[in-house]
Amino acid sequence: MNSDRSGLAPNGLPLVLRVPDVAKVLCLGTGKVYELVRCGRLRSIKVGKKILVPRAAIFEFLGMAEETALEPGNG
């Protein structure tokens, strides 16, 4: 395992990201990311007042989004 002190995984993303950072990664607005968190489509962790999104949750969301787009009637 890579013990890099930067806090970044080999793919370049930290273990957890704040909502504005997730918005940049996904090319979405922060409001849309907050909406995805609020409705449960994007898994998150609340620490105090901060909302953190695990790196794995981003990949889970992208997989879910891909499956949803491929369903009959969605395109």
Residue pairs with C-beta under 8 A, 6 or more apart in sequence:
2 9
2 10
7 14
7 15
8 14
9 15
9 55
11 55
13 25
13 55
13 58
14 55
15 54
15 55
16 45
16 52
16 53
16 54
16 55
17 25
17 52
17 53
17 55
17 58
18 50
18 51
18 52
18 53
19 30
19 33
19 34
19 37
19 51
19 53
20 30
22 28
22 33
22 42
22 53
22 58
23 29
23 30
23 32
23 33
25 58
26 33
26 58
26 61
33 42
33 53
34 51
36 42
36 61
37 44
37 51
37 53
41 61
41 64
42 53
42 57
42 58
42 61
43 53
43 54
43 57
43 60
43 61
44 51
44 52
44 53
44 54
44 57
45 51
45 52
45 53
45 54
46 52
68 74
69 75
